[in-house]
Amino acid sequence: MLWLLLGIILLVIAIAGGVIIHPILFVIAILALAAFFFGGGSRRTV
């Protein structure tokens, strides 16, 4: 449980840092993740 909480906190810090440092790169990363999760679901039948 502690590791999960620590992971979530680190993820939030990383996301916040990404937005502050380079918002455009952050948006591209979010779009890539969305494409991977939503678009990749139909292609995983291989």
Contacts in CASP RR format, 6 or more apart in sequence:
PFRMAT RR
TARGET T0000
AUTHOR 0000-0000-0000
METHOD contacts of the structure
MODEL  1
MLWLLLGIILLVIAIAGGVIIHPILFVIAILALAAFFFGGGSRRTV
15 26 0 8 1.000
18 25 0 8 1.000
18 26 0 8 1.000
19 26 0 8 1.000
END
